[in-house]
Amino acid sequence: MKTVLVENILPQDIVTPLVSIGVFTTYDQERVQGQVTYDEKCEMIFDLITRKSQAAFGNFIYTLQKYRHPHVVVELMGAEVAAKIEAKVSAGLPVSDTEILFDELTKNIPQALKNNEETTVKPLVEILTSNGISVSQVEKGSIIVEFRCKNYAALESLKELHSSTKLDQLFTQAFCPKFASRGLESLSVVISEEEFRRHLALKLMSSEHREALLVSEQWLRDRLIVNDELLVKLSLSERCKEAVEAEAEGGQQVKTLLDIVSRRPDSAFAQFLEALDDTQQTGAASYLRSCVGARATRGTFAKPTALVQPTSKTGKRKQNFPPVMGVNH
């Protein structure tokens, strides 16, 4: 857990809320703010939270979820995937009987999965458990189910079980025999593609992308132009924008911005490249792409090429970059 928190939390987004709900004291806040680097601040947050109560930890998770850190929550607690179970019943079954059947199914499914005693249910539980998946909640109405996936491998397994209709077969075999005489014929598990995309978009920043951001700092510090247009396109929180703007223009602003982007979900890397392209900083975007490509080819990043930034006749730095070696524009 420590590595996840140290590498992915943005302290400025969560410390004040943690104080406001009583998880941190003002002294805790001072201790965090007294650290210099983001890593040091996050290590302090980790040290403090591990000394708090279980209730405080629950409020810490709540704060992460509410204040722009759902990717960290998913990594720590697992993904909660919402699904709906649709039941096919015998033709002509009265509406009142169908409603009673649905109510009993809603009660039976979580209990049967928890006890795992019925012969028909065991194969379903075995498949889910072996893939890091569990049913965390079943709600009334149209039978809403939440699957908890302990990691992204489990999420991919759930997606495969769903797309192959294996999940439908398992649920049908598990619960239809008991209710067949009541008119239940089959069960189907419905999970939208958007639900899967939503969770996959919350993957932590990959090591390749994080390293590309951090290793390119020296090359970008005198070339990347940090302005309002770029910051708006990155959809940063107000606290993060203020943290960048508070730094002296130039190298320190670039360093802070790269550090912030590296702590966001992996999808933020592509968003950053797109923002650079949209603000006519294609050289910076190409350089970052070349860093990722170099690592994929060699297994490590090549040392950034030292390029001389061209200047205009007025002596001011141009926004467009010269081509990076090995990169086609």
C-alpha positions in Angstrom: 0.0 0.0 0.0 2.8 2.4 0.8 4.2 2.4 -2.8 0.7 3.0 -4.2 0.1 6.0 -1.9 3.6 7.5 -2.3 3.6 7.4 -6.1 0.0 8.3 -6.8 -1.4 10.8 -4.3 -1.6 14.5 -4.8 -1.3 15.9 -1.2 -2.7 19.3 -2.0 -6.0 17.7 -3.0 -6.6 15.6 0.1 -4.9 17.0 3.2 -7.3 19.9 3.8 -10.4 17.6 3.3 -8.8 15.1 5.7 -8.5 17.8 8.3 -12.1 19.0 7.8 -13.5 15.6 8.5 -11.3 15.0 11.5 -9.0 12.3 10.1 -6.0 14.6 10.4 -5.3 17.2 13.0 -3.9 20.6 12.1 -0.6 19.3 13.5 -0.7 16.4 11.1 -1.3 18.9 8.3 1.7 20.9 9.4 3.9 17.8 9.4 2.8 16.9 5.8 3.3 20.5 4.6 6.7 20.6 6.2 8.0 18.1 3.8 9.6 19.2 0.6 8.9 16.8 -2.2 5.7 15.1 -3.2 7.2 11.7 -2.3 8.1 13.0 1.2 4.7 14.5 1.8 3.0 11.2 0.7 5.3 9.1 2.9 4.2 11.3 5.8 0.6 10.8 4.9 1.1 7.1 4.8 2.9 7.1 8.2 0.1 9.2 9.7 -2.8 7.2 8.3 -1.3 3.8 9.5 -1.4 5.1 13.0 -5.1 6.0 12.8 -8.2 3.9 13.6 -10.0 1.6 11.2 -12.8 4.2 11.0 -10.3 6.9 10.1 -8.9 4.7 7.3 -12.5 4.3 6.0 -12.8 8.1 5.9 -9.4 8.3 4.2 -10.7 6.0 1.4 -13.9 8.1 1.2 -11.8 11.3 0.8 -9.6 9.7 -1.9 -12.8 8.7 -3.8 -14.4 12.1 -3.4 -11.4 14.3 -4.1 -10.0 13.1 -7.5 -8.3 9.8 -6.5 -10.7 7.1 -7.6 -7.7 5.4 -9.3 -6.0 5.0 -6.0 -9.2 3.6 -4.3 -9.6 1.0 -7.0 -6.0 -0.1 -6.6 -6.3 -0.4 -2.8 -9.9 -1.7 -2.5 -10.7 -3.3 -5.8 -13.1 -2.3 -8.6 -16.9 -2.4 -7.9 -18.5 -3.3 -11.2 -22.3 -2.8 -11.4 -24.4 -5.4 -13.3 -28.0 -6.3 -13.7 -29.4 -9.8 -13.7 -32.2 -10.3 -16.2 -34.5 -13.3 -15.6 -36.3 -15.2 -18.3 -39.6 -16.7 -17.0 -42.2 -18.9 -18.4 -44.6 -17.3 -20.8 -47.9 -16.3 -19.1 -46.4 -16.1 -15.6 -48.5 -13.6 -13.7 -46.8 -10.3 -12.9 -47.4 -10.7 -9.2 -45.8 -14.2 -9.3 -42.8 -12.7 -11.3 -42.3 -9.9 -8.7 -42.4 -12.5 -5.8 -39.9 -14.6 -7.7 -37.5 -11.7 -8.2 -37.7 -10.8 -4.5 -36.8 -14.3 -3.5 -34.0 -14.4 -6.0 -32.6 -11.2 -4.6 -32.6 -12.7 -1.1 -31.3 -16.1 -2.2 -28.4 -15.1 -4.4 -26.2 -13.4 -1.8 -27.0 -16.0 0.9 -26.2 -18.9 -1.4 -23.0 -17.4 -2.6 -21.9 -16.7 1.0 -22.7 -20.1 2.3 -21.5 -22.0 -0.8 -23.2 -25.1 0.3 -25.5 -25.9 -2.6 -24.1 -28.2 -5.2 -25.3 -26.0 -8.1 -23.7 -22.9 -6.7 -20.2 -24.2 -6.0 -19.0 -24.0 -9.7 -20.0 -20.3 -9.8 -18.2 -19.5 -6.6 -15.2 -21.5 -7.6 -14.9 -19.7 -11.0 -15.4 -16.2 -9.4 -13.0 -16.8 -6.5 -10.2 -18.3 -8.7 -10.4 -15.1 -10.9 -10.3 -12.7 -7.9 -14.0 -11.8 -8.3 -16.7 -11.8 -5.6 -20.3 -10.6 -5.4 -20.2 -7.7 -3.0 -23.9 -6.6 -3.1 -27.3 -7.6 -4.4 -30.1 -5.0 -4.5 -33.8 -5.4 -5.0 -35.8 -4.2 -7.9 -34.4 -5.5 -11.2 -31.8 -7.5 -9.3 -28.7 -5.2 -9.3 -25.5 -7.0 -8.5 -22.0 -5.5 -7.8 -18.9 -7.6 -8.5 -15.8 -6.8 -6.6 -12.6 -7.3 -8.7 -9.5 -7.3 -6.5 -7.2 -6.1 -9.3 -7.2 -5.3 -13.0 -6.5 -9.0 -13.9 -9.7 -9.9 -12.1 -11.5 -7.1 -14.0 -10.3 -8.5 -17.3 -11.4 -12.0 -16.2 -14.9 -10.7 -15.4 -15.0 -9.0 -18.8 -14.1 -12.3 -20.6 -16.6 -14.3 -18.5 -19.2 -11.8 -19.5 -18.5 -11.5 -23.2 -18.3 -15.3 -23.6 -21.7 -15.7 -21.9 -20.0 -18.1 -19.4 -21.3 -15.9 -16.6 -24.8 -16.3 -17.8 -24.4 -20.1 -17.9 -22.9 -20.2 -14.4 -25.7 -18.1 -12.9 -28.4 -20.1 -14.7 -26.9 -23.4 -13.5 -26.5 -22.1 -10.0 -30.0 -20.7 -9.4 -32.5 -21.9 -11.9 -32.9 -25.5 -10.6 -34.2 -24.2 -7.3 -36.7 -21.9 -8.9 -37.6 -23.9 -12.1 -40.9 -25.0 -10.7 -41.8 -21.3 -10.1 -41.3 -20.4 -13.7 -37.6 -19.4 -13.8 -36.0 -20.5 -17.1 -32.6 -18.7 -17.3 -30.6 -15.8 -16.0 -28.5 -13.3 -17.9 -25.8 -10.9 -16.5 -25.8 -7.5 -18.1 -22.8 -5.3 -17.8 -22.4 -2.3 -20.0 -19.2 -1.7 -22.0 -19.1 1.8 -20.5 -18.9 0.2 -17.0 -15.8 -1.8 -18.0 -14.2 1.3 -19.8 -14.9 3.4 -16.7 -12.8 1.1 -14.5 -10.1 0.4 -17.1 -9.6 4.2 -17.4 -8.7 4.3 -13.7 -5.5 2.2 -14.1 -2.6 3.8 -12.2 0.0 5.6 -14.3 2.1 2.8 -15.9 5.8 2.6 -15.0 6.7 3.3 -18.7 4.7 6.5 -18.7 5.8 7.7 -15.3 9.5 7.1 -16.2 9.0 9.0 -19.5 7.6 12.0 -17.6 10.3 12.0 -15.0 13.3 11.3 -17.2 12.3 14.0 -19.7 12.3 16.7 -17.0 15.7 18.1 -17.8 15.0 18.2 -21.5 11.6 19.9 -21.1 12.4 22.3 -18.3 13.7 25.0 -20.6 11.4 24.1 -23.5 7.9 23.3 -22.2 5.7 26.4 -21.9 3.3 26.2 -19.0 0.4 28.5 -19.5 -3.3 28.8 -18.7 -4.3 27.1 -22.0 -2.3 24.0 -21.2 -3.4 23.7 -17.6 -7.1 24.0 -18.6 -6.7 21.2 -21.2 -5.3 19.0 -18.4 -8.4 19.3 -16.3 -6.4 19.7 -13.1 -8.0 20.5 -9.8 -7.8 24.1 -8.6 -5.3 23.2 -5.9 -3.0 21.5 -8.5 -3.2 24.5 -10.9 -2.4 26.8 -8.0 0.6 24.6 -7.0 2.0 24.8 -10.6 1.3 28.6 -10.9 2.9 29.2 -7.5 6.3 28.0 -8.7 8.8 30.2 -10.4 8.3 30.2 -14.2 10.4 27.8 -16.1 12.1 24.7 -14.8 10.4 24.4 -11.4 6.9 24.8 -13.0 7.7 22.1 -15.4 9.0 19.8 -12.7 5.8 20.3 -10.6 3.5 19.8 -13.6 5.3 16.5 -14.6 5.1 15.3 -11.0 1.4 16.0 -10.9 0.6 14.3 -14.2 2.7 11.2 -13.1 0.3 10.8 -10.1 -2.9 10.8 -12.1 -4.5 7.8 -13.9 -2.6 6.3 -16.9 -5.1 7.9 -19.2 -3.7 11.3 -18.1 -0.5 10.6 -20.1 -2.4 10.5 -23.4 -4.4 13.6 -22.3 -1.1 15.4 -21.6 0.3 14.6 -25.1 -2.9 15.7 -26.7 -2.8 19.0 -24.7 0.7 19.6 -25.8 -0.2 19.0 -29.5 -3.3 21.3 -29.1 -1.1 24.1 -27.7 1.4 23.9 -30.5 4.0 22.2 -28.4 4.4 19.2 -30.7 8.1 18.9 -30.1 7.5 18.2 -26.4 4.8 15.7 -27.2 7.0 13.9 -29.8 9.9 13.8 -27.3 7.8 12.1 -24.7 6.5 9.6 -27.3 10.1 8.9 -28.3 11.0 8.2 -24.6 8.3 5.6 -24.3 9.3 4.1 -27.7 12.9 3.9 -26.6 12.1 2.0 -23.5 9.8 -0.4 -25.4 12.7 -1.1 -27.8 15.6 -1.2 -25.4 14.0 -2.0 -22.1 15.3 1.3 -20.7 15.1 5.0 -21.6 17.7 6.5 -23.8 19.4 9.6 -22.4 17.5 12.7 -23.6 19.1 14.3 -26.6 20.4 17.8 -25.9 18.9 20.0 -28.5 19.3 23.7 -28.9 16.0 25.5 -28.7 15.7 27.9 -31.7 14.9 31.5 -31.0 13.1 34.1 -33.1 14.6 37.3 -34.3 13.4 39.0 -31.2 15.4 36.6 -29.1 12.3 35.0 -27.6 11.9 31.3 -27.4 9.7 29.8 -30.1 6.9 27.4 -29.1 7.6 24.9 -31.9 10.4 22.4 -31.2 13.0 20.9 -33.6 12.4 17.3 -34.6 13.5 14.8 -32.1 15.9 12.2 -33.4 14.1 9.1 -34.7 10.7 10.8 -34.5 8.7 11.7 -37.7 6.5 14.8 -37.6 
